[in-house]
Amino acid sequence: MNLSVVIPVYNSERTIGPLVERLQTCLTGRSFEIVLVNDGSADHSEAVCLQLESEFSTVQFIALRRNFGEFNAVLCGLNHTSGDYVVIIDDDFQNPPEAILTLINHAETGQYDVVYSRYAQKQHHWFRNLGSWLVNTLTTYSIGKPRDLYLSSFKLIRREVVEEIIRYRGPYPYIDGLIFRVTRTVGSVEVPHNSRAEGRSNYTVRKLIGLVLNVFIGYSLWPIRVFTILGAGLFGLGLLIGILLIIGWLTGLFFSPGWGIVLWAIGTGLGLQMLFLGVLGEYLGKLFMAYSGLPAYVEKKAGSEEPRAGS
């Protein structure tokens, strides 16, 4: 079994060297490669990665021209892998490299396409934990993630799923969203979680807002359908008020029709507008999803046959 380890690198000149060296030790006896992707670091990470590439035959290095973001760097790394399994691990030592073997064993035992790590005790800053909770809550509804599954950045992906993920050609990749478009054979296993070895987290309010918007808008039609449902509800309420106004006018029981007519006009008009926007959004949303380049279906590998994707 060949293994690829993808590490997005950002301002980690002090940690990336020890991490790569430790990977060489804990993966001894296995066929593996390490793909380092420098995401526009402002320190000397690029020079360190170049030195690691020249020192170890197992290391491949790619440098991005500017900071594109973690998911973009990971997608770049996935495009340069060849292993039967691909593990994505951060550059800050919060996930011990030895835990990679735990992910592999769990994937082979349960025949999972993807295995996420989970932590008994997270060592992230409270703001990072808050952001993770928010994103995990949104993804439960937007991409159909199981409620009890934690979408950690430290995960293992089977080659067949990687091949489908790298078909994505848009500028806003969300790796977990792409995973759940391809497969539901997903497991998780508990691994240790350490404090950061150096520096501090790059997780900011701006990045959290960008991630939430990307998850909420880029990988689901759910927001559009909320407008459709609200529009249909308001339009239905307007029709009901209109019927009541007609009954009151015919029977003479309705003594003050002014407010009722105003309420009927607002509810019906707003409902029609939202319903129209929702239907229009469904068309645009489906065009957007088609633009992602992912297939309509993916056949699971059987025996020695290669997986076939439907367009």
N, C-alpha and C positions, 0 to 999 in steps of 0.2 A: 504494500500500500504506500503510495506517494502522498506526502503531506505538504501543503503550502501554508505559510504563516504570513498574513498581511498586517503590517504595522503602519498606521498613519502617524507621521512624525511632525510635531509642531513644537518648536522651542524646547527641545529635549536633549540638548548637547551633553548633559551630564548623565542622563539615564539610558539613552539608546544603546550606547556601547556595552555597559554591563548587562542590559537585557538581551542583546544578541549573543553575548558570550554565554549567558546562562542557558539560552535556548540551545546552543551547541552542545552543552553538557546534558541537559535533560532529554534531548531528542536523539542522543547517541544510539546507534543501532537501527535507526529508521532512515528511510529515504525522504529527505525533506528539503524545502527551499524557503528562504525568508525574503519577502518582498517589502522593502522600505519605500514609503512614498512621502517625500518632504513637502508639506503643504505650505510653502512660502514662509518658512521659519525666519524670524528676525535675528536669531543668534547664529552660532556656528554649527548647527545641526547638519547642514549640507556637507560641510567638510568632514565631519565625523562619519557620516554615512558613506561618503566616498572612500574613506579609509577602511571602513568595515567591509565594503564591497571588494576592495583590493586584497584584504587580509583573509576573507573567508570565501571559498568557492560556492558556498550555499546561499550567499547573499546577492540579491539583485536590487539595484537602487534606481528609483525614478524621482526626478525633481520637477515639481510644478512651478510655473513661472510666477504665480502669486498665490495668496491664500484663497482657496476656493471653498473650504469647509471640509469637515470630517467625512461626510458621506461621499462627497465628490472624490476625495482622496482614496477612500476605501474602494469606490467603484473603479478608479484607475488601477489600484492594486489588484483587484479581482480580474481585470483584463490581462494581467501579466502572470497569472498563476496557471499551473498545469496539474496540481495534485488531485488525487481522488477525493480528498477532503481539504477544505480551506478553513483555517481558523483566523478570526479577526481578533486582535488583542491590542489594547492601548499601550502607549509608550511610557506610562508613569509608574509601572510596577504595582499598581493596585491589584492586578490579577497576577498571581504567581504563575510563571511559565509552566511549572510542573502540572498545573491544573488542566493543561491541554490534553494530557493523557486521560484525565477523567472524562473530558468531553468526547474523546475518541471512543473510549470503552462504552460509554452510554449510547453513543450513536450506533455502534456495532451490535450491542445487545438488544436495543429496542428497534433496530432498523429504521432510525429516524432520518429524515432528509435534513433537518436542522436541529441543533441542540443549543439552547440558551443556558447561560450560567445564571444561577440565583444565589443570593447571599443570606446567610443567617443573620449577619449584622453588617450593614453597609457603613463604610467609612467616608462617605461623601459629605460635603458641606450641606447644611440644611437647605440651602437654596437649590442645590443640585438635586437633592431628594424631592423637593417640592416640584421642580420641573419634571423629574422622572414620573412622579405620581400623576401629574397633569397629562403628560403625553400618553402614558399607559392607559389612563381613563378614556382619552379621546380615541385611541386606537382600538379599544374594545368595541366601540360603536362604528368607527369609520372603516376599518379594514377587517373586521371580524375576528380579532384576536381573542383567544380564551381569556376570561376575566382573571383567572388566577396565574396567568403567564406573565413574567416580568421580562420586558424587552431590553436585555442588557447589551452593551456594545461588545462584550466578550462572548463569542459564539462560534459554532462550527457549522459549515454548510457543505452539503454533498455536491460533488462536481456537476451532476445533472442540473441541479438548481442554480448553481453559479452560471452555467451556460445560458440559462434563461434570463437571469438578472442582468448580465452584461449586454443583452439585446437592447436595453434601455438607452435611448439617445438624447433624452431631454437634459436640460441644464439643472434640474432640481431633483436629484435622486434621493429617495428615502429608502434605505436598504431593507428595513423591516417591512415597509409597505410593498416593496417588490417581492420579498419572500412570500408574503401571504397572498399575492396574486398568483403564485406558482404552486404552492403546496400548503397542506394543512397537517402533514405528517411531521409535527414539531414536538420536541420534548424539552425538558429542562433538568438540570442536575445542580446540586448545591456544591459550591466551591468556596474557598477562603477569599476574603476581601481585605486588603491591607490599606493602611494609610499611604498617602502619596510619598514617594521617596524624595522628591525634590519639587520645589516651586509650589504653585497653586493652580487651581482649576481655571481653564479658559472659558468655562460656562458662564455666559453673561445674560442679562435681561434681553438684550438685542437678539442673541442667538436663540433664546427660549421662544421669543415671539416669532422669529423666523421659522423655527421648527414646528411650532403649533400651527401656524398658517399653512405651512407646507403639508403637514399631515391632514389638516382639516379641509383644505381646498384641493390639494394636488393628488390625493389618492382615494378620494371617495366622492360619490354623488350625493351623499347624505345631506350636506348643507342646502343643496338645491331642492332636495325633496322636502326639507323642512318648510321652505317657502311654498312649495306646491300644496302641502298639507294645510298650512296656515291659510293660504289663499282659498282653498276649497272650503275650509271651515268658516271663514268670514263670509264667503259668498253664500254658503248654506244658511248662515245666521241672517244675512240680509234678506234672503228669500222668505225665511220664517217670519221676520218682522213685517215684510210686505204682505204676507198672507193675513197676519193679525190685523194690520191696518185696514185691509179690504173688508175683513169680517167686522171690525169695529165701525167702519163707515156704513156698511149695509145694515147693521143692526141698530145703529145709533148709540151704542154703548161707549164708543170712544169719544170722550169729551174734549180732549186736547191733542189733536193730531200733529201739531207742530214739531215737537221733539221727536216723535216717532218717525216722521218723514225724514228729518235730518239724520237720525240714527240709521235708518234704512239706506239712505243715499250714501253715507260714509262707508257703512259695512259692505254694501254691495259693490260700490266702486273700488274700494281698497282690495276687496276679495278678488275681483276680476283682474286687477292689476297684478296682484301677487300670483294668481293662478297663471296668468299669461307669462309672467317672468319665470315661474317655475317650469312651465312646459318648454319655453324657449331655452332655459338653462339645461334641461334634460338633453336637448339636441346638441348644444354646445359642449356639455359635459361628456357626452358619448364621443363626440369628435375629439375632444381632448384625450380621453382614455385610449382611443384608437391611435392617436399620435404617439403614444408612449412606445409603440412598436412591439409590445408583448403579444404573444399568440392568444388565440381564443381558447386553446386547450393545450395541455402538455401530457403526453402519454408516458406512463411510468416504464422505466427500463425493465425488460423481461429477459432473463437468461443472458445471452451474449449480445442481444440486439441493442442498438443504440436508441435513445429516446427520440421520438418524432414529435415535432411541434406543429400544431395546426394554425394556419394564418387566417 
